[in-house]
Amino acid sequence: MTIKGVKISARPLYLDMQATSPVDPRVLDAMLPYYLARYGNPHSRTHLYGWESDQAVETARSQIADLIGASPKEIVFTSGATESNNISVKGVMKFYKEKKRHVVTTQTEHKCVLDSCRHLQQEGFEVTYLPVGNDGIVDLEKLKGSIRPDTGLVSVMAVNNEIGVIQPMEEIGEVCKELNVPFHTDAAQALGKIPIDVDKWNVSLMSLSGHKIYGPKGVGALYMRRRPRIRVEPQMNGGGQERGIRSGTVPTPLVVGMGAACELAKREMEYDDKRIRALQERLLNGVRAKLDGVVVNGSVERRYAGNLNLSFAYVEGESLLMGLKDVAVSSGSACTSASLEPSYVLRALGVDEDMAHTSIRFGIGRFTTEEEIDRAIELTVQQVEKLREMSPLYEMVKEGIDIKQIQWAQH
């Protein structure tokens, strides 16, 4: 078949779990009744249809709260982590705007946090974008030094969507507690994959997404701490649902799906982690056994195993992606992969521009098989070798020439 001008012989194998995940069949089973028979509006107070939907929504609220060690009363349903991030960053700063004029975040955050910060800057707020080390981890001393008396929020993502690096959440939480600044984290990529405890992390706000944990797309949640209470200015006005923080009818089937996905994640996190870790090692060792010049981007020790971001020296990333059309992988975030700019996350790590251009993100998940990993190794190796054969740079390196020292002449 031909789709978007690309000829594809069969469905490619899927290794892009950070972009989205398939819905777990058990999640779909939980959702279906709320599409077909129990279709009531959960805010209808006068009849059974409304009551049963409301009950289902509250059960889902508890399932999500249970996975992160929170109270169900601290969970607000949204349309996804992007909306949760917008409510957190803009909502907090606008609520406390009389006294607080400064936000601290990192250069490697997801676009929706960075863009919300840019929006605040246009309104006269100040933002500090902290650099990260070569391993992608934020420096706690720099973080501490950047907090001012008028800092209203610190926002640091838990697990990075491009490189899978896990930030030292408990330590950041300690710093924020000590200096009495609300701490927000985008935990879309962490939920259900690493243990989360809102009290241990000392977060005031946490953004969550349904479709990264084998739940449906179009639904997310926002954790908002009650003690000490954090207040936000709503970004969506209307009928006052979700305690006035997020107006609009709560989509029962989607919320039920997210709740079921959280319950499954809690039950199977340990098993999934062991399996995914083994598959990641298999993939990395398989590629490294046959290719030289393969670099893992981001910390190897402090990372979520389901995200393997690799750079292949002397290969152009776009041509590698095009050649790998039998494997669904990406060169970074789905939100920004349409641009040919090298990833801003990799640039923040200090990765050279040529290496940043050759990065491929392999995302391994609950349903990935060993056969798929072996096939991905075979196709990746084959493609990299083919592209390197065509590369004059690779020839020069094999002859022992240091390409960084070459002075290229202009014609």
Salt bridges, closest charged atoms under 4 A:
ASP16 OD1 - ARG361 NH2 3.08
ASP24 OD2 - ARG26 NH2 2.86
ASP24 OD2 - ARG366 NH1 2.86
GLU58 OE1 - ARG61 NE 2.95
ASP66 OD2 - LYS266 NZ 3.33
GLU83 OE2 - ARG246 NE 2.81
GLU123 OE2 - LYS94 NZ 3.58
GLU123 OE2 - HIS119 NE2 3.28
GLU126 OE1 - ARG148 NH1 3.08
ASP150 OD1 - ARG148 NE 2.96
GLU178 OE2 - LYS144 NZ 3.34
ASP199 OD1 - ARG225 NH1 3.08
GLU242 OE2 - ARG61 NH2 2.89
GLU263 OE2 - ARG267 NH1 3.64
GLU268 OE2 - ARG26 NH1 2.67
GLU268 OE1 - ARG366 NE 3.89
ASP272 OD2 - ARG366 NE 2.95
ASP273 OD2 - ARG277 NH2 3.19
ASP292 OD1 - ARG388 NH1 2.99
ASP352 OD2 - LYS404 NZ 3.03
GLU353 OE1 - ARG347 NH2 3.42
GLU370 OE1 - ARG282 NH1 3.51
ASP374 OD1 - ARG282 NE 2.77
GLU378 OE2 - ARG375 NH1 3.13
